[in-house]
Structures are given as C-alpha cells and as structure tokens.
Amino acid sequence: MRSTVPSEHADGFAAAWPGIDAVPGWLTRDQARLLWDTVAAVSPGPARVLEVGSHRGRSTCVLAAARPDVAVTAVDPFVRTRRYAGPQVRELLEANLSVLGLADRVSVVATTSAQARHGWDAPLDVLHVDGKHDYWTVSDDLHWAEHVVPGGTVVVHDSFSSVGVTLALLRHVLPGDHLAYRGRTGSMARFVVTRPTRADRWAMLRELPWWLRNVVVKVLLRARLHGVAAWLGHEGPDDPY
Ligand SMILES: C[S@@+](CC[C@H](N)C(=O)[O-])C[C@H]1O[C@@H](n2cnc3c(N)ncnc32)[C@H](O)[C@@H]1O
C-alpha cells in the first residue's frame, strides 16, 4: 500500500480551506479534510485521483490542493436538471480551479462516468464517487474501483443517506471481496481496496439505523416538516449529507 502522511500537506489544509469553502457545493469541512488526508496519504506521487461528479469543483479543489504532485481526472457530463444548471457549470468549475491555481492539476472530462470508463486502463490511487445517485448509476460507478490499486482508497459520498447509493453499496460492496469498509464522515464512506473481513461487513450493517433515520429526515423535509426533522437532529433545508 502506498501510504505515508506528509505533515506539510496535512497542515496545509487549514490554509487552503477558506478559499475552497468559497466554492458552492455539497461537502462539509470534515469531509473535505477526509479527502485531503486521503490524497496526502498516497506515497510520493504523482497521486492518481479520479472523481465521478465534480459540479462546481468544491470536492475537486480539495483533491487537487492536497499536494502539488497530483493528477485529478474530474468526470462530469454537466447535466441540466432541476438541481443542476447544465454545461455552464463546467465554466464555473474551471474558473474555480483557476482562481485557486489548481487548473494544471485537473483534467476535466465532460461526459458520463460510464462513457469515461469505457477503454480506461490507467491505475488509480484514490477514487471519489459523487455523481448521479440512483442505484443503477452508482452500481456502474463502483466498477471504477477495479482500477484502484491494492491498498488504495475509494470514497463514496451520500452513503447511508441516499437510497440509491446505499442500495448499490449493500448489493455490490457488502457481499464483495474487493473493498473493506473503514467508516464514514457524515455520509462520506471510506473503503480500502483489500479483502474485507467479517468485522468490516458488520461495520457496514451497523450503519443501517443511521440510513433509516436519514430516509425519515428526507421524507420530513419533502413534507416541509422541518421542525420535526430538527427534532431528529437535522439542521437546514438540505438533505443529510
Ligand atoms: C452532487 S453533485 C457533485 C458535487 C461535488 N462533488 C461537490 O463537491 O460539490 C453531482 C454531479 O454529478 C454529475 N453527474 C450526473 N450524472 C453523472 C454521470 N452519469 N456521471 C458522472 N457525473 C454525473 C452532475 O452533473 C453533478 O454535477
């Protein structure tokens, strides 16, 4: 496994975070810290990182800022939906990378995860999955983990929060023999490419009550029962992540 934590990279997080935090998106400070530490922990590089779902680049900027010798591939088709603004988001992503001086560390691939993976044969050290959240797409996205080197890390956002993401993990990772669960920061779950033990599988199952709580919170938010959601410990109008 390629893993040492260079302290100068870890200490840089506090300095880099205010600039990155100006980029809108769905990523808490603690989750950013997890991404940062994961990339910093790859032994001397270049660290090879691929992200599925970059949007305006809040998480992409963290991955790229964590060390100078990193090559990030950012895959996003920049779809237009009720939630996402479409192709113009690519310009916002590239502008954010430029402002933070990170553009030369990131290759933006403006297509779907499935299309980008077609013909891909390069090894990866870190994979961050945060694209479309339905069961079928996440099931397909998880195939990227086959390109992550032994001991490398797979981080999946909205785990044990999104129904689609969680069902894909339960169907493909829980019974699998490729990814071992290493815990979560909010809904950001971390897996290492190694054969999971029985304890690793149990650790995933122990997250199910938290998942059920999050599903209840989402139903309450849809029903505009924000007060009841707050009683369950949820703050703000966004889904738990
Ligand atoms: C939740 S956002 C990503 C948030 C981002 N990681 C951040 O930190 O702000 C999900 C993104 O996935 C993208 N997306 C949708 N379908 C996709 C697909 N099939 N493959 C890759 N990305 C996809 C959307 O365009 C959107 O930008």
The ligand as a MOL file (V3000), in Angstrom:
LIG
                    3D

  0  0  0     0  0            999 V3000
M  V30 BEGIN CTAB
M  V30 COUNTS 27 29 0 0 0
M  V30 BEGIN ATOM
M  V30 1 C -23.7600 16.1120 -6.0370 0
M  V30 2 S -23.0730 16.8110 -7.4640 0 CHG=1
M  V30 3 C -21.3480 16.7070 -7.1630 0
M  V30 4 C -20.9300 17.6210 -6.0640 0
M  V30 5 C -19.4390 17.8760 -5.9700 0
M  V30 6 N -18.6890 16.6630 -5.7260 0
M  V30 7 C -19.1610 18.9060 -4.8900 0
M  V30 8 O -18.2830 18.7060 -4.0490 0
M  V30 9 O -19.8470 19.9440 -4.8870 0 CHG=-1
M  V30 10 C -23.3280 15.5520 -8.6520 0
M  V30 11 C -22.7210 15.8070 -10.0270 0
M  V30 12 O -22.7960 14.5670 -10.7370 0
M  V30 13 C -22.9520 14.8780 -12.0830 0
M  V30 14 N -23.4600 13.7020 -12.7970 0
M  V30 15 C -24.7340 13.3950 -13.1410 0
M  V30 16 N -24.7730 12.2520 -13.8360 0
M  V30 17 C -23.4940 11.8100 -13.9170 0
M  V30 18 C -22.8730 10.6890 -14.5100 0
M  V30 19 N -23.5990 9.7520 -15.1690 0
M  V30 20 N -21.5240 10.5600 -14.4260 0
M  V30 21 C -20.7840 11.4940 -13.7700 0
M  V30 22 N -21.3180 12.5790 -13.1660 0
M  V30 23 C -22.6570 12.7320 -13.2470 0
M  V30 24 C -23.8930 16.0740 -12.1100 0
M  V30 25 O -23.7470 16.7840 -13.3480 0
M  V30 26 C -23.4290 16.8450 -10.8800 0
M  V30 27 O -22.5430 17.8690 -11.2630 0
M  V30 END ATOM
M  V30 BEGIN BOND
M  V30 1 1 1 2
M  V30 2 1 2 3
M  V30 3 1 2 10
M  V30 4 1 3 4
M  V30 5 1 4 5
M  V30 6 1 5 6
M  V30 7 1 5 7
M  V30 8 2 7 8
M  V30 9 1 7 9
M  V30 10 1 10 11
M  V30 11 1 11 12
M  V30 12 1 11 26
M  V30 13 1 12 13
M  V30 14 1 13 14
M  V30 15 1 13 24
M  V30 16 1 14 15
M  V30 17 1 14 23
M  V30 18 2 15 16
M  V30 19 1 16 17
M  V30 20 1 17 18
M  V30 21 2 17 23
M  V30 22 1 18 19
M  V30 23 2 18 20
M  V30 24 1 20 21
M  V30 25 2 21 22
M  V30 26 1 22 23
M  V30 27 1 24 25
M  V30 28 1 24 26
M  V30 29 1 26 27
M  V30 END BOND
M  V30 END CTAB
M  END
